[in-house]
Amino acid sequence: MGCCVSTSSQSTCSSGSNGDTIAPTCLEIGFCGQKSARRTFSDHVVSLHQLPSLPNRIFTNGKSRSSCIFTQQGRKGINQDAMIVWEDFMSEDVTFCGVFDGHGPHGHLVARKVREALPLKLLSFLHSSESGRNGSGKACFRSNIKPESGESEKGLSAEDEENSMWREAFMKAYKAMDKVLRSHPNLDCFCSGSTAVTIVKQGSNLFMGNIGDSRAIMGSKDGNDSMVAIQLTIDLKPDLPREAERIKQCKGRVFALQDEPEVHRVWLPFDDAPGLAMARAFGDFCLKEYGVISIPEFSHRLLTDKDQFIVLASDGVWDVLSNEEVVRIVSSAPTRSSAARTLVDSAAREWKLKYPTSKMDDCAVVCLFLDGKMDSESDCDEQCSSSATIQKNHWGNPVESDDSQKPEPSLRRNFTVRSSEENETYGGGGVEEVSVGVEDRTSAAEDQHWSGLEGVTRVNSLVQLPRFSEERPNS
């Protein structure tokens, strides 16, 4: 198994048996078979142990050249949200962003594991896919290159072929990520899981994949130069018609509880558990045979000059703020570097106003500014600390201190599931990082025309853990 996508800083050129020089693999945007001083794919291939030292990758509260990120622990226990921005992801002008919302007893560990491994898996599949298509060893990810006249008439156009390659890479990466979680020796994902909303910005191309109910939106200017919100991803919840039909065909059940009629959940066929409030997720293997899948919804969008920024956030934000409110808050933030924190602060206030008797959910936000510019201020350390040290939320509770080389703690009881006797049986030691293997086949999700639902508040992503000590009724 190897999670490797290697990081040799040496030249990628090598000599063949006849002494001829083999052209280096090039994943540069707009460069193919040309020697360039810019970084290429081989410079970015890394292992899990090298990730914390990458200067262009942030995963704790802070900012980068073109983005800011912020997370705040809610009042349900440990912060189960994770986030990442990785600039120069496979070459310059390529950025990976992701938000991951864990749930269940080990949801915080699942979310962090996905944050670490999923980008590497995507890199690996992109590399193998492009190398396989070119065969000769020359690989080139093109951006904004128009096909030669007549090329589009002979089969797929260059754009269609590139989209197909990205779709395949996203599908394979998500499937392989779920396989890693299933086989992880020290991480119990049977009743724990995570959402994922991920984007890759490559020049003017935006590629997106998501599962669960974390969401991505974009702030863009309309014809009157007014800022408008554009929803980029669908909240994949059990009440979406296609999702509900798939789950029911797999003998899973979908219904809402009487005390929260607006929140549809997925239930086992033989037990009123676990009550998962999403139709797709990493992990949650107790429901994988009953319709919950980890196949992402994939989409592609061409960006224009009117598009200003993208916001990725967990459902703790969308439960209390609309798309339009989020765009207004981010566009009116005092500085770009404070936009993510300003948005989380606004969500926290709305939780107190709208749901004073409910426990606020964790919130995680990534704000990516599409012009690649950030503030020139150097005095925003208080608002945007980029060091990987312990941060504190508004209630003084420490949030994640991110050091992936240290074993991560696990809970002795589940803070995101309503208390029950079964919860106390879940615990365990730290989680070791393991090599990430690769999968080579998966089916693409069908196209679905459905306007994403606005977020609604809910008690938890899970209601209770299933009880498997009792015999299942005969079907």
Summary of the structure (lengths in Angstrom):
residues: 475
radius of gyration: 22.1
end to end distance: 39.0
largest distance: 75.1
contacts: 1599
relative contact order: 0.18
helix: 24%
strand: 21%
